[in-house]
Amino acid sequence: MSTSLFNDVQNTVATGRRPAGVPRRGLRVRYLSAVVWSIAGLGFVRGATFIASMFTARLLGAQSFGSFAIVQSTVSIAATLAAAGLGITASRHVAQFRERDPHRAGRILGLSSAVALVSGAALALATFVGAPFVAGHVLHAKALMLPLRIASLLVLFTALNGYQIGALAGLEAFRVMAKVNFYSGIISCPVIILGAYRGGLSGAVWGISISMFATWALNHVALRQVCVQRGIAWVWKSCWSEVHLIYHTSLPALLSSLIVAPGMWLCNYWVVTQTNGYEQLGIYSAADRYRLLLLFVPSAIAGSVLPILSNFCGEGDASGFRKLLRANVLFVSVIVAVPALVIVFFARRAMGYFGPSYLAGAPILAVLGVSAIAEALNTALGQAVLVDSAWRRFSFDVMLISVICGTAFLLVPSLGARGLAIAYLTGFTCTAVGLLFYVRLAKRH
């Protein structure tokens, strides 16, 4: 799509095709089905992760929990590169072609799986081999070498999970995804807690790595079953004919992740270089768990709404596109703002659940609670821009990380972890405002 998303959707009305005999569900049914199942599934797994984090934080203490956070942040860079933006590609293009060209949808699945396996294995190996250098010369903590090496498994299975989740969303198999998340949550919570209890920091990293493996196995079985039901066969022999999609969708998504993930890591690194830095980051990470809990609904809906928007676009339904976008922005705004304000008001009590040593993070949590509202709007509005052009969405991500890093660079030396929280609020607020202006301007044209 080369012009504004609203014009492009309208221009395809005359040529949009739907296979004969394929019924179409109403917008309300599709949206509500996606939202309900996505919230149910992701809500359960986020709740399980939150509980696991709370017990892990208590078992490890603030300083070791900060080390746990920096290991996750460091490995996320390799995991992001390994994922190669394939989740977006699978979600968007499987949704577009699942009905009018199932064979092409199969080629896209074949391409996504092949690239994910190669990139995941390569980056996992690089993480394992490079762990001593990163631990000793970058983080200046040689004790983190073993946790980093264990986390190389996380890199591999994160990459493989990424395209599977995107493909399931593209097939609108939200009920199946909810079941996968339910079983994943049941497995991950006790495994992570047991790992932290028996093995400390390394045990906790083993826990999240094993949990990611279990999630991959569940998604693998689920995706195979859904594809059989939909009559989509995986095609590897000619899948490279779809490699141009990597440039149009995966590459900008990958570049967005590659500037965001290292940027976030850099901000965390600035915190740990301050006085009592690992303890500060541990307290910040505990507060950040509430932010992630607030954002589980927008995150769940984002994965559901993108394929539906893409499907509307592919079929030329401009009215459905606009209605879904408006309803989603309104719903996300309300569903995040109300609990966020409650958490801001009870910030000290909320931090106390992690333990007495985390009470100092109440001001951090208050700022992150407000930033969650702006971040939710960023997610909702960003889906429309992503359907229009992944490269335009990339430009907004550049804006986001530039503001966050610039603000953190100025504030972290004097305010520590609080400065990082303020940087998050500033970055997401500025980007949400920019996205809102873009979408409104595109609508007028």
HUHULIN-V414361 format. One record per residue. N is the residue number from 1. PHI is phi in whole degrees, 0 to 359 (NA if undefined). Layout:
((N:PHI) (N:PHI))
This chain:
((1:NA) (2:253) (3:252) (4:297) (5:298) (6:288) (7:295) (8:296) (9:297) (10:294) (11:290) (12:269) (13:301) (14:291) (15:247) (16:297) (17:235) (18:226) (19:303) (20:298) (21:84) (22:267) (23:289) (24:240) (25:284) (26:293) (27:302) (28:298) (29:295) (30:296) (31:293) (32:295) (33:298) (34:297) (35:294) (36:297) (37:291) (38:293) (39:294) (40:298) (41:290) (42:291) (43:298) (44:295) (45:290) (46:293) (47:297) (48:297) (49:294) (50:297) (51:297) (52:298) (53:295) (54:296) (55:290) (56:297) (57:298) (58:291) (59:290) (60:273) (61:87) (62:300) (63:292) (64:292) (65:293) (66:295) (67:296) (68:301) (69:294) (70:288) (71:296) (72:298) (73:295) (74:293) (75:292) (76:297) (77:295) (78:294) (79:296) (80:296) (81:296) (82:294) (83:295) (84:58) (85:67) (86:288) (87:299) (88:295) (89:299) (90:296) (91:297) (92:291) (93:272) (94:296) (95:297) (96:288) (97:248) (98:299) (99:258) (100:276) (101:208) (102:301) (103:295) (104:292) (105:300) (106:294) (107:294) (108:296) (109:295) (110:298) (111:298) (112:298) (113:293) (114:294) (115:294) (116:297) (117:294) (118:293) (119:292) (120:296) (121:295) (122:295) (123:286) (124:296) (125:296) (126:297) (127:295) (128:296) (129:291) (130:275) (131:303) (132:299) (133:293) (134:298) (135:294) (136:277) (137:254) (138:259) (139:271) (140:54) (141:212) (142:299) (143:295) (144:274) (145:299) (146:296) (147:302) (148:294) (149:293) (150:298) (151:290) (152:298) (153:296) (154:298) (155:298) (156:298) (157:282) (158:294) (159:297) (160:291) (161:293) (162:303) (163:288) (164:295) (165:297) (166:298) (167:293) (168:298) (169:293) (170:298) (171:273) (172:55) (173:269) (174:288) (175:294) (176:297) (177:298) (178:296) (179:296) (180:299) (181:296) (182:298) (183:293) (184:297) (185:295) (186:298) (187:283) (188:293) (189:302) (190:292) (191:295) (192:293) (193:296) (194:297) (195:298) (196:295) (197:292) (198:272) (199:234) (200:64) (201:299) (202:298) (203:296) (204:296) (205:292) (206:302) (207:300) (208:289) (209:291) (210:296) (211:297) (212:293) (213:298) (214:297) (215:296) (216:300) (217:299) (218:294) (219:295) (220:299) (221:296) (222:297) (223:295) (224:300) (225:295) (226:295) (227:297) (228:297) (229:296) (230:272) (231:73) (232:251) (233:259) (234:292) (235:236) (236:255) (237:301) (238:248) (239:293) (240:290) (241:292) (242:261) (243:295) (244:298) (245:294) (246:300) (247:291) (248:287) (249:237) (250:293) (251:298) (252:297) (253:295) (254:295) (255:297) (256:300) (257:294) (258:286) (259:265) (260:285) (261:299) (262:295) (263:296) (264:295) (265:298) (266:299) (267:297) (268:297) (269:296) (270:299) (271:293) (272:290) (273:277) (274:277) (275:300) (276:54) (277:299) (278:294) (279:293) (280:299) (281:292) (282:298) (283:295) (284:299) (285:296) (286:296) (287:297) (288:293) (289:297) (290:290) (291:300) (292:295) (293:294) (294:296) (295:267) (296:294) (297:292) (298:302) (299:295) (300:296) (301:291) (302:301) (303:293) (304:272) (305:285) (306:304) (307:295) (308:291) (309:300) (310:296) (311:294) (312:301) (313:296) (314:297) (315:262) (316:78) (317:264) (318:292) (319:295) (320:297) (321:301) (322:293) (323:297) (324:295) (325:297) (326:297) (327:297) (328:292) (329:298) (330:295) (331:297) (332:297) (333:300) (334:288) (335:292) (336:265) (337:298) (338:296) (339:294) (340:297) (341:293) (342:295) (343:295) (344:299) (345:291) (346:252) (347:301) (348:296) (349:296) (350:297) (351:291) (352:296) (353:293) (354:278) (355:130) (356:302) (357:289) (358:258) (359:298) (360:295) (361:273) (362:302) (363:298) (364:296) (365:297) (366:299) (367:291) (368:295) (369:297) (370:291) (371:295) (372:298) (373:295) (374:294) (375:293) (376:296) (377:296) (378:303) (379:293) (380:295) (381:289) (382:295) (383:297) (384:295) (385:294) (386:296) (387:295) (388:295) (389:196) (390:296) (391:290) (392:292) (393:297) (394:300) (395:296) (396:289) (397:293) (398:298) (399:299) (400:301) (401:289) (402:295) (403:292) (404:297) (405:294) (406:297) (407:292) (408:296) (409:300) (410:280) (411:259) (412:299) (413:302) (414:261) (415:248) (416:64) (417:297) (418:297) (419:298) (420:293) (421:298) (422:296) (423:297) (424:301) (425:300) (426:296) (427:296) (428:287) (429:294) (430:299) (431:291) (432:297) (433:296) (434:298) (435:296) (436:297) (437:297) (438:296) (439:296) (440:294) (441:293) (442:297) (443:294) (444:293) (445:267))
